[in-house]
Amino acid sequence: MGTGDKLLQRMRQSSYGWSPQDLEKVYRYYGFVVREGGKHRIYTHPEAPNLIATVKRGKRLAVGYIKDAITLIDKLIILKEGGEP
């Protein structure tokens, strides 16, 4: 189990208190790429371009960003296993 897996497990247990850097580690671990937008970072996955997340820049993230990441990564895992999200 890699660092990204461990972070994701911890995020599943508690969605509070995560930094943008923590979220970026998880997204990158699962193959998402980042590009810079105006006030946000935009994460997309090359194998699933419909999986998109926007994350504000700042010191702390709202719980919704973490919950969205968990949902997107779960959809990605289902897609890679041959299912439909």
Residue pairs with C-beta under 8 A, 6 or more apart in sequence:
2 29
3 25
3 29
4 25
4 26
4 28
4 29
4 30
5 29
7 22
7 25
7 26
7 29
8 26
8 29
8 70
8 73
11 18
11 22
11 26
11 66
11 69
11 70
12 70
15 63
15 66
15 67
15 70
16 63
16 66
17 60
18 60
18 61
18 65
18 66
19 59
19 60
19 61
20 41
20 55
20 56
20 57
20 58
20 59
20 61
23 55
23 61
23 65
23 66
23 69
24 34
24 41
24 55
26 69
26 73
27 34
27 43
27 53
27 69
27 73
28 34
30 45
30 73
30 76
31 45
31 46
31 47
31 76
32 43
32 44
32 45
32 51
32 53
33 43
33 44
33 45
33 46
34 41
34 42
34 43
35 41
35 42
35 44
36 42
37 54
39 56
39 57
40 54
40 55
40 56
40 57
41 54
41 55
41 57
42 52
42 53
42 54
42 55
43 52
43 53
43 54
43 55
43 72
44 51
44 52
45 51
45 76
47 76
47 79
47 80
48 75
48 76
48 79
51 72
51 75
51 76
53 65
53 68
53 69
53 72
55 61
55 65
56 65
74 85
75 85
76 85
78 84
78 85
79 85
